[in-house]
Amino acid sequence: MRPFLRIFMLASIFALILIVPAQASTDIEKKWGQKTNVAMDKSWTIIYNTPLQSTTENKQSIYVTDQSGSTIPTKVVIHGKKIMVSPSKGKYTPGTTYTLHINEGVSSTTGVRSPDSFALPFTTKASEEASSYFDESFLSQLEDGVLKGMEAGIGASKEEVIDAENGTFTSRKSNDTTVLAFEEKYEEDYSYTLTGDIVTGASLSITEKPLHIEDLIRVMGNDGLENQLDIPGHYTLAYPLNSERRLVAFLETTERSSPVTHLFIMKEAFEK
């Protein structure tokens, strides 16, 4: 089966679906229509109908170029059927046109390769205003057990984490778990908690911009448990994601009005 993909316009919850035909030419780059007024910290999500290999070759097949055709630094995360592409330096330049490229040859875990290349031109907003960290991209990655901005998530193996992060880390034992910490990666501190060799938790420090509890409630809803966890010095908000996972937000102080500073996702039974 030929893989098909769709680009989610996460800021406006708009999806564009492409089906790759068996007779498609492999030397012509097909284009979606130009997208405008795109947020400077836009994260694109590309969804295939089959799991993909999280390899360097696949990641190098997906990139963004500027108006001069030069490739700009981006972060590409492959998790299952999804590929997430975001600017590695935090945001794009305002009022600038870029192109997201998806080259032919992106391979699935069964070895099937996409035969076509695709391109999505987009122009960023003219102002410096950037969208919140808590957006549709955040929700999309959360469904897969991944915190936005991290390379791996719940269920990944230690080997997959080290390969995906491709950076310096420290390892420490804590009771029956191991913590892999990647300090100051992408201007954020974050770590993975492993039980055995499998990720059962991940934590992310939010430092780029002030976010508040209302920002999280806006995308997650009102079903969270506010300040019901016994965490000295911090106000908390916890959400059950399913029967085995939960998301916990720590605020800077015990005051509800203080900014969110840390997020945790963990594999743990959670009952309201």
C-alpha positions in Angstrom: 0.0 0.0 0.0 1.3 3.4 -0.9 1.5 5.7 2.1 -0.6 8.7 2.0 -0.1 11.7 4.2 -1.9 14.8 5.3 -0.6 18.1 6.6 -2.5 19.4 9.6 -2.7 23.2 9.7 -2.7 23.1 13.4 -3.3 26.7 14.1 -6.6 26.6 12.2 -7.3 22.9 12.6 -7.3 22.6 8.8 -6.2 19.3 7.2 -5.0 18.8 3.6 -5.0 15.2 2.4 -2.9 13.8 -0.4 -3.1 10.3 -1.7 0.1 9.1 -3.5 -0.9 7.4 -6.8 1.0 4.3 -7.9 1.9 5.9 -11.2 3.0 9.2 -9.7 6.2 10.8 -11.1 9.1 10.8 -8.7 10.9 13.8 -10.3 8.2 16.4 -10.1 7.7 18.2 -6.8 4.0 18.6 -6.2 2.7 21.7 -4.3 -0.1 22.5 -1.9 -1.5 26.0 -2.1 0.3 28.8 -0.4 -0.5 29.2 3.3 -0.4 32.7 4.9 -0.6 34.3 8.3 1.3 31.4 9.8 2.5 31.6 13.4 6.3 32.2 13.9 6.5 29.1 16.2 4.4 27.0 13.8 4.8 23.2 14.2 3.7 21.2 11.2 2.4 17.7 11.7 2.6 15.2 8.8 0.6 12.0 9.2 1.1 8.9 7.2 -1.2 5.9 7.2 1.6 3.6 8.3 4.3 3.8 11.0 7.6 5.3 9.8 11.2 4.6 10.6 12.8 7.1 12.9 16.0 7.3 10.9 18.4 10.0 10.0 17.7 9.4 6.3 13.9 9.9 6.8 14.5 13.1 8.9 16.9 14.5 6.3 14.1 14.0 3.7 11.9 16.6 5.5 13.2 20.2 5.8 12.3 23.9 5.4 13.9 26.4 3.1 13.8 30.2 3.1 13.1 32.6 0.2 16.6 32.2 -1.2 16.3 28.4 -1.1 18.7 27.9 1.8 17.8 25.2 4.3 17.1 26.6 7.8 17.5 24.8 11.1 14.5 22.8 12.0 13.7 20.0 14.5 12.1 16.9 13.0 10.5 14.4 15.3 9.2 11.0 14.0 6.9 9.1 16.2 4.8 6.3 14.9 2.8 7.6 11.9 3.5 11.2 12.6 6.3 13.6 11.7 6.5 16.9 13.5 8.5 19.8 12.0 9.2 23.0 14.0 11.9 25.8 13.9 14.8 24.7 16.1 15.6 28.2 17.2 12.2 28.9 18.6 10.4 30.7 15.8 10.5 31.8 12.1 11.1 35.4 11.0 7.9 37.5 10.8 6.6 38.3 7.4 8.8 35.8 5.6 8.0 33.1 3.1 9.3 29.6 3.6 8.7 26.2 2.0 8.2 22.9 3.8 9.7 20.1 1.7 9.0 16.3 1.9 11.3 14.4 -0.4 10.6 11.1 -2.1 11.8 8.0 -0.3 10.4 8.5 3.2 10.3 4.9 4.3 7.8 3.0 6.5 8.8 0.4 9.1 8.0 -2.2 6.5 10.4 -0.7 4.0 7.8 0.9 1.7 9.0 4.3 0.3 7.0 7.2 -0.7 7.5 7.8 -4.5 6.8 11.5 -4.7 8.2 14.8 -3.4 5.9 17.5 -2.0 6.2 21.2 -1.0 4.1 23.5 1.1 5.0 27.3 0.8 3.9 29.3 3.8 4.3 32.9 4.9 4.5 33.9 8.5 2.6 36.6 10.3 3.9 40.2 9.9 3.9 40.8 13.7 6.1 39.3 16.4 3.2 37.7 18.1 3.6 33.9 18.5 1.0 31.3 19.3 0.9 29.6 22.7 2.9 26.5 23.4 -0.5 25.0 24.3 -1.9 24.6 20.8 -3.2 21.9 18.5 0.3 20.6 18.0 0.7 20.2 21.7 -2.6 18.1 21.8 -1.6 16.1 18.8 1.7 15.0 20.2 0.2 14.4 23.6 -2.0 11.8 22.1 1.1 9.8 21.3 2.6 10.3 24.8 5.0 13.0 23.7 5.5 16.4 25.2 5.7 19.1 22.5 9.4 19.9 22.0 10.7 16.5 23.0 12.0 13.8 20.7 10.5 10.7 22.2 7.6 9.7 24.5 5.9 7.1 26.7 6.7 3.6 25.5 10.0 4.4 23.7 13.0 2.4 24.5 16.2 3.8 26.1 18.0 3.1 22.8 15.3 5.0 20.8 15.6 8.0 23.2 19.4 8.2 22.9 19.2 7.9 19.2 16.4 10.4 18.8 18.0 13.0 21.1 21.5 12.6 19.7 22.9 14.7 22.5 24.8 14.7 25.8 22.9 13.4 28.7 23.3 12.4 32.3 21.9 9.2 33.8 21.0 8.6 37.4 19.2 5.9 39.3 16.1 6.6 41.4 14.7 3.6 43.2 13.6 1.2 40.4 13.8 3.8 37.7 16.5 5.5 35.6 16.4 9.2 34.7 18.0 10.4 31.5 18.4 14.2 31.6 19.2 16.3 28.6 20.2 19.8 29.9 19.6 23.0 28.0 18.6 21.2 24.8 16.7 23.5 22.5 16.8 26.1 25.3 14.8 23.9 27.6 15.8 21.3 30.2 14.0 18.0 30.0 14.4 14.4 31.0 13.0 10.9 30.6 12.1 8.4 33.3 12.6 4.8 32.4 11.4 1.6 34.1 13.7 -1.1 32.9 14.6 0.2 29.4 11.1 1.7 28.6 10.1 5.3 29.0 7.3 5.6 31.6 7.6 9.4 32.2 8.9 12.6 30.7 9.4 16.1 32.1 9.9 19.4 30.4 10.8 22.8 31.8 9.0 25.7 30.2 11.3 28.7 30.0 10.8 30.4 26.7 7.7 32.5 27.5 5.2 32.9 30.4 2.3 30.4 30.2 -0.5 30.3 32.7 -3.0 27.8 33.9 -5.8 29.3 31.7 -3.7 28.7 28.6 -3.6 25.0 29.4 -7.3 24.8 30.4 -8.1 26.5 27.1 -6.9 23.5 25.1 -7.4 20.7 27.6 -10.8 21.7 29.0 -12.1 21.9 32.6 -11.7 18.2 33.5 -8.4 18.7 35.3 -7.8 18.3 39.0 -6.6 21.6 40.4 -4.1 21.6 43.3 -5.0 18.1 44.5 -1.5 16.8 44.4 0.7 17.2 47.5 3.6 19.0 45.9 5.1 21.5 48.4 5.7 25.0 47.0 3.7 24.5 43.8 0.2 24.8 42.6 -0.7 21.9 40.3 -3.1 20.9 37.5 -3.5 17.2 36.6 -5.3 15.7 33.6 -6.1 12.0 33.0 -5.1 11.3 29.4 -6.4 7.7 29.4 -6.5 4.8 31.8 -2.7 4.6 31.9 -1.4 8.2 31.4 -1.7 11.6 33.0 -0.4 15.0 32.4 0.7 17.2 35.3 1.5 20.9 35.2 3.5 22.6 38.0 3.2 26.3 38.6 6.1 28.4 39.8 4.6 29.0 43.3 1.5 28.0 45.3 -0.4 30.8 43.7 -2.8 29.9 40.9 -1.8 33.1 39.1 1.8 32.2 38.9 3.2 30.9 35.5 3.5 27.2 34.5 7.1 26.1 34.8 7.1 22.3 34.4 5.1 19.7 32.6 5.1 16.0 33.3 3.6 13.1 31.4 3.6 9.7 33.1 2.4 6.2 32.7 0.3 5.8 35.8 -3.2 4.7 36.6 -5.2 7.9 37.4 -8.7 8.1 38.9 -10.6 11.2 39.5 
